[in-house]
Each structure stands twice: as structure tokens, then as C-alpha cells.
Amino acid sequence: MHLSMLDQLSNNGSSAFHKASPVAKITMSALLLSSIIVSRDVFHLLFIISVLVIFFIVARLPFRKIGHLCLIPAFFSTLFALFEMQHSIESGIIIILRGVGSALNMLFLISTTSYINVFNVLGLFIPRLMFDLLIFTYRSFFILLDRVENLLKSIRLRGGFKPFSIIANIRSLTGMVAVLLLHSFEMGERMYKIYSLRGYNGYIPIQVKWNPLKAIDYTVVLFALLVLVGVIIL
């Protein structure tokens, strides 16, 4: 349920980063991500990661509760780093730090910016149909996630999970996936009928109100731009 917690943090936060413009925060995240990608030095990457950790502290985000999520991309990047370490240990460390930095960058963005604001900015560059699909998918994800938790509890209570029987466990999980697929199709059809009754004709009419940029907006964008320029020059 980390996504629900991140969604709550992004909507209920009161720090200066939460009040900043979504355009500025997305631009800052894009510049920092570019800095992480082009950086070829361990100390530069450690500096960017340290800056992101400081951002978490300034935004009053519970870093201990959500910071461990960056360990997931770190684990997968380690698999590639092991092959790279055969040629250079530093190159392998850089790959891992890039995965951690990129994950922290995205965690900070979605922890301080509501998903609807992120989608509104992306809606300027993607087709309208894709924008609607993002809205529907995000809304349905939490419903399906709750359904998965209920199915897992039912399997355990009915003895479907057996620690020493892999085949029985696979059979139970296969049945759960089948039920989940049927439920998703049923939910999609029901959602389509609901939106059709409410006048849905191919797109969701959303009015976006863009507020003028503030000092904090220029500050975060300028800082991220300086980091990128500094990394490229060095």
C-alpha cells in the first residue's frame, strides 16, 4: 500500500515543495534525472543523492517509510553492475547509484505532486486517449490491489497456501490471477457504463488552472539546471 501512502503525502503536504508549481517540479525532476544519466563520477552521483535526501527532509516527508523503495531498483541494477564490475568496479558502483538516484528522484516527485497534476502536465504532450487511460488505470489500480489482498487472505484461510508444496501454491496463484482478470474485465465494463451514463463521449473534460510561477518554482528549476550544467562541465 505504498502508493496510497504516497498519494496521501502528495495531497496533504504543506511544505514549500508541495506548494510549488507541478510544471516546475516535473522540470526539476527531468533535469536531475538527466544529471544522473550523464554523470560518470561516483562523487557527483553521491552529491545528487544527498541533495534529494535533503529535499525529503525539507519537504517533511517520512524518508524512513518510503526511502527503502529505492532498494528495489538498486537490487535489479546490481545484476547489471556485477557484469560491469568485471571490467571496472567504479562502473558497477555508478550503475547502482544511478538506479538509487533515479528512484529517489521519482519518489520525491510523486510524494510532493498529486497524480492528477502530473497527468495534467503530461496531457500537454500525449494524446487525449492516452491521458484518459492513465486516469482510469490509476483509479482502478487501488481497487484491484485491494481485491488482491482479499484473495490472498481467502487463500490462506482456506488452506490454499502450503509452504512445502510448490505445485499447490502455483495452482492457487493461477486461480487467483484468473479471478482477478475476470474481475478486472467486469469492473472495466461497469466503469464504461457508468461514464457513458454521465455523458462520457471519448474524453474526460478537465479544466486545468495554471497558476503563475512563484519564487520557489524558479529556485528549484534553476538549482536543477545548475546541477546538470555542473555535471556536464566537470
N, C-alpha and C positions, 0 to 999 in steps of 0.2 A: 504493500500500500504506500510505497514511497511517492508515487505520482500524485496521489491525493494529498499527501503532506506538502509536496512542492507546490501544488495548486493552491492550497490554503495559505502558504507563505507568500506567494506572489500576489494574492488578492488582499491579504490582511496586513501586509507590512507597511510601516510608516517611515522608513528611512529615506534619506535623500535619493538613494538609488531607485527605490520604489516609485518615487515621485518624478523621476526623470522621464523624458520622452522615450517611447518604445523605439522610435527611429534611431535616436542617439545610442540607446543600449545595444540594439542589434548591430549598428555600425561599429560600436566599440568592440563587440564580440567578434565581428568579422575581421577587424584589424588585429586583435590579439591572436585570433586563430591563424591569420596569415603570418604573424610573427613567430608563432610556434612551428609552423610548417617550414618556413625558410631558415629558421635558426639551426646552426650546425655546431653549436657550442653548449657544453653541459651547464656552464655557469649562466649563460643567457637564459636557458630554459628554467633553471632554478630561480632566477630572478623573476621571470614571468609567473611562475607558480606561486612564489612568495607574494607577489602583488595580488594575485587572485585570492589568496588566503586572507590578506589584509582587507580586500573588498568584502569578503564574507563577514569579517569582524565588524567593519564599519556599517554594513547593512543589517547588523544584529541578526544574522542567520545562524541557526544551530548547526555549526560545522561538524560537530561530533556525530550528529544524527544522519546527515546526508553526505558528509565528506567521504565516507567509506565506499560510496557508489563509484568513485573513480577507480577503485581497485579492480572493478570488472574489466574495463578496457586495458588496465595495466596487466592483468593476467593474460589476456589474449595477445597483447603486444609483446609479452615476454616470449611467446612461442616464436615470433619472427626475430626477436632480439637474440635468441640462442643461436640461430644460424648466422646472424651478423657478427656475433662475438667471436666466431671462428677467425674472422679477419681483423677485427678491432673491437676491443672491449668498450671503448668510448662510443663507438657507433651503436652498439647494443643498448647502452645506457640512454643514449639520445632517443632511440625508438621508444623506450619505456616512458621516458619523461614527456615525450610528445603525446603519448596516449593519456597520461595523467593530466597534463596541462589542458588538452582539448576537452576532456571530460569535465574538469573543474570550470572551464570557460562556459560550457553549455549549462552546467548545473547552476552557475551564478545567474545566467540569463533567464532560465525558466523559473528560478526562485524569486526573481525580482520583477518579472514581467508576466502579466496574465496571458494565458494561451490565446485568448481572443485578440489581444493586441498584437501578438506575434503573427497570428494568421492574417490580421488586417494589413500589416506591413507586407507580408509575403503575397497577399492578394493583389498588390500592385504589379507583381512580376509573373504571376502564374495565371493560367486560365480560370475562369469563373467556376467551371465544373470541378476542377481540382480543389479550389477553395472550399466549395460545399462538401466535397468528400472529406477534407481534413476536419471540418466542423463535425460532421456525422460520425466519423471514425473516433475522434477524441471523446465525444459524448457516449458512444456505445462501449468504449473500452472499459470504463469503470463498471458498467453493468455486467459485461462478460467476465470481468475479473472477480466480481462478487459471486457470479454463478460458478466459476471455477472453484472458489473456496468452499462453497456449499457442496459441490460434487465431491471434493476431496474429503470433506468431513463425513459425507454419506458412505463413501468407500471404506473409510477407516471403521466407522461404527458397524458396518455390515460384514466386516472381516475380509474385505477385498484386498487389503494390503497385507502381504505376508513377507516378512524380512528374508526368509530363506528360499523363496520361490520366485525367481526372476520371471519365468514364463507367466505365472498367475498375475504378477504385477503389471506386466506388459499388456496382458489381456484386459485387465481392469482399466488401465490408462487408455487403451484403444477404445473401449466402450465409452469412457468419459469424453474423449475427443469427438466421437460420433454424436453423442448427445449435445455437446457444445456446438457443433456445426449445425445441427437441426435447430437448436435454439437461436443461433445467430441468423439463420435464414428466416425463421419465424419473426424474430424481432425486426429484421430489415423490412419485411413485408408490412408488418404492423406500423412501423415508423413511416413508411411511404404513404400508407393510407391516412395516417394522422396528418402529415404535412399536406397531402392533397386536399383534405377537407378544410385545411386552414389557408388554402389558396396558393400552395407551392406550385410554381409553373416552370421549374428548371433552375432557379437560383434563389438564394436567400437574400432578401433585401435588407442590407445592413448599412446604416449611416455611420460613417466614420468621422469623428470630430478631431481634427488635428489642432492641438494647442501650440502656440508659439514656443520656440525653443527658449530655454532658460539658461542661466549661467552654468548650472550643473551639467546640462547637456553638452555645451561647448567644452566644458572641462574634461569630461570623460572621453569625448571623441578626440580632443587634442592630445590627451595623455596617451591614448592607444596609438595614435598616429606617430607620436614621438618614439614610442617603444618600437614600432615597426621600422621607422627610419633608422633608429639607433642599431637595431639588429642587422639591417641590411648594410649599413656603413661599416660596422665592426666585422 
